Amino acid sequence: MLELEEVPMQDIEYADSFFNSFRGFYPEFDEWYRRQASRGRKAYIHRDPEGVLDGFLCLKIEGPEED
């Protein structure tokens, strides 16, 4: 069974190599991540049996006032 953990983004090391593919598609990833973490956003993560980050999900709930 896949177990996800909800954690503050500020508690996730964004320099982790897991995020390298994000950086390849989105060069401003580090800036975006720091901004979101400073706003107190949370994300869902998954770690493998050795504790290595292998899944990340950050939900963006949009309302009618959003573009």
Secondary structure by P-SEA (a helix, b strand, c coil): cbbbbbbcccccccccccaaaaaaaccaaaaaaaaaaaabbbbbbbbcccccccbbbbbbbbccccc
